[in-house]
């Protein structure tokens, strides 16, 4: 995560500073598990699709 501003500040407008959001380790762990589950599911879906295509190509359909 970056703390670098994404755009230059506009002159004349007050700087809005929101309180920093504290991310706990359990939140990061939950995000990691979610990403791993999505990645595994996507990989299995793609592999199943390739296996189906190979099977259909082998049978001549």
Buried (B, 14 or more C-beta within 10 A) or exposed (E): EEEEEEEEEEEEEEEEEEEEEEEEEEEEEEEEEEEEEEEEEEEEEEEEEEEEEEEEEEEEE
